[in-house]
Structure formats: structure tokens, C-alpha cells
Amino acid sequence: MSTVSYYTEEGLSKLKEELNYLKTTGRTNIARQIAEARDKGDLSENAEYDAAKDAQGLLELKISKLETVVGNARIMDEKNVDTSQVSVLSKVKIKNKKNGACMTYTLVSEEEADLKSGKISVKSPIGKGLLGKKVGDVTEIQVPAGKVEFEIQDIFI
């Protein structure tokens, strides 16, 4: 079962660049490592060769997964984002009801999530708890520190 994920143009571009790098430079590096290990003699007791072959398997698995993600990716146009409720690509300003702290997050796909730049995954506990909410709604979200109440203050692009 494949899942469609929505990305910004920038996010999808980064995924495609990573895939291209793995297919070209990554495969070339692994092939070189295998060749170097093979040149060292008996393959039955060659730990370097075994490690290089394992690395090749992991690289191919990563490439396969990334190809699936890119194949199922859709670019979401910010012009089509509904700001009447929280959805993918929405920027949402929330207020912690307990301590009064305000935070602004952009809801993105898992692969684009980057807390340092204020991007959280729609699959994270906070992301799931915010989806579908409207300005003024109060939602209780289970986070690692316990349940926290957040008030939706603003939704924008």
C-alpha cells in the first residue's frame, strides 16, 4: 500500500537531489569499496568485503524507499491551502494554555519535518492534534511530558 504525501516544491526537490546523489555518487563509492576489498584476496574470510556488500544492500534499500516516496509525492500549491482550518502546509500559531507560551509551526510531511525551522510533521502528536482545528479551538494533545492544552490563535500561509 502506497501513501501519497504532500510536499512543498523545495522539499520534493531536496528528496530528488538526495535520490540522485545516492544513485550516482553513493553507488560509485560502494562499487569502489567492493572492488578494493575483492582485490585483497580470499572473499570467504574478508570482513571488508562483507561490510562493503552489507553497505551496498543498505544503500539499495534506501534508494528503493526514496524512489517510492518520490513516486508517491505530490506538490501542494500554497494557493490551494484552506486557512479556515489547520491542514498540511498551514502555518499555525498556538498558545500553551498552561504557561502562555506562543509558538508558530508549519505542518509538513514527515520527510520535510525540521523542528529547528519550525516545521513539524502532520504525523507527530502535535501535528495530529492540530489537523482540522479552527482559530479559537482548544485542543488537548498527548506529548511526552503529558497532556497539554493548546489554543489555536491564527492559521495562515
URTA-V992545 format. One record per pair of residues at least 24 apart in sequence whose ideal C-beta (glycine too) atoms are under 8 Angstrom apart, sorted by the first residue. I is the first residue (numbers start at 0). GAP is how many residues later the second one is. D is the distance in Angstrom with one decimal. If there is no record, write none. Layout:
i->I gap->GAP d->D
i->I gap->GAP d->D
This chain:
i->1 gap->66 d->6.5
i->1 gap->69 d->7.6
i->1 gap->70 d->4.9
i->2 gap->69 d->6.3
i->3 gap->68 d->5.2
i->3 gap->69 d->7.7
i->3 gap->70 d->5.7
i->4 gap->64 d->6.8
i->4 gap->67 d->6.2
i->4 gap->68 d->5.7
i->4 gap->69 d->7.2
i->4 gap->104 d->4.4
i->4 gap->105 d->7.4
i->4 gap->106 d->7.2
i->5 gap->67 d->7.7
i->5 gap->68 d->5.4
i->5 gap->69 d->7.6
i->5 gap->70 d->4.1
i->5 gap->82 d->4.9
i->5 gap->83 d->7.0
i->5 gap->103 d->6.1
i->6 gap->66 d->5.3
i->6 gap->67 d->7.2
i->6 gap->68 d->6.0
i->6 gap->69 d->6.8
i->6 gap->101 d->7.6
i->6 gap->102 d->5.6
i->6 gap->104 d->7.5
i->6 gap->105 d->6.2
i->7 gap->67 d->7.3
i->7 gap->68 d->7.1
i->7 gap->70 d->7.8
i->7 gap->81 d->6.8
i->7 gap->100 d->7.0
i->7 gap->104 d->6.7
i->8 gap->66 d->5.5
i->10 gap->97 d->6.8
i->10 gap->98 d->7.0
i->10 gap->100 d->6.9
i->10 gap->101 d->4.0
i->11 gap->58 d->7.3
i->11 gap->61 d->5.3
i->11 gap->63 d->5.8
i->13 gap->98 d->8.0
i->14 gap->51 d->6.7
i->14 gap->54 d->6.4
i->14 gap->55 d->5.5
i->14 gap->58 d->6.9
i->14 gap->96 d->6.3
i->15 gap->54 d->6.0
i->17 gap->48 d->6.6
i->18 gap->44 d->6.8
i->18 gap->47 d->4.7
i->18 gap->48 d->6.6
i->18 gap->51 d->5.9
i->21 gap->37 d->6.4
i->21 gap->40 d->6.3
i->21 gap->41 d->5.1
i->21 gap->44 d->6.9
i->22 gap->40 d->6.1
i->25 gap->33 d->5.4
i->25 gap->37 d->7.6
i->26 gap->32 d->6.9
i->29 gap->25 d->5.7
i->29 gap->26 d->4.6
i->29 gap->29 d->5.6
i->30 gap->25 d->8.0
i->68 gap->42 d->6.5
i->77 gap->79 d->5.2
i->80 gap->76 d->5.7
i->82 gap->72 d->4.9
i->82 gap->73 d->5.9
i->82 gap->74 d->6.4
i->83 gap->50 d->6.5
i->83 gap->71 d->7.4
i->84 gap->47 d->5.6
i->84 gap->48 d->6.4
i->84 gap->49 d->5.0
i->84 gap->70 d->7.0
i->85 gap->44 d->4.6
i->85 gap->45 d->5.6
i->85 gap->46 d->6.3
i->85 gap->47 d->5.0
i->85 gap->48 d->7.7
i->85 gap->66 d->6.8
i->85 gap->69 d->5.8
i->86 gap->44 d->6.7
i->86 gap->45 d->7.6
i->87 gap->34 d->5.6
i->88 gap->68 d->7.3
i->89 gap->65 d->5.4
i->89 gap->66 d->7.6
i->89 gap->67 d->7.3
i->90 gap->64 d->7.3
i->90 gap->65 d->5.2
i->90 gap->66 d->6.4
i->91 gap->38 d->5.8
i->91 gap->60 d->6.3
i->91 gap->62 d->7.1
i->91 gap->63 d->5.3
i->92 gap->59 d->7.7
i->92 gap->60 d->4.4
i->92 gap->61 d->4.2
i->92 gap->62 d->7.8
i->92 gap->63 d->7.9
i->93 gap->36 d->7.0
i->93 gap->56 d->4.4
i->93 gap->57 d->6.7
i->93 gap->58 d->6.0
i->93 gap->59 d->6.3
i->94 gap->55 d->6.6
i->94 gap->56 d->4.7
i->94 gap->58 d->5.4
i->95 gap->52 d->6.2
i->95 gap->53 d->7.5
i->95 gap->54 d->6.1
i->96 gap->41 d->6.7
i->96 gap->51 d->7.8
i->96 gap->52 d->4.0
i->96 gap->53 d->6.7
i->96 gap->54 d->5.8
i->97 gap->50 d->6.6
i->97 gap->51 d->6.7
i->101 gap->51 d->6.8
i->104 gap->25 d->7.8
i->106 gap->24 d->7.2
i->125 gap->24 d->7.8
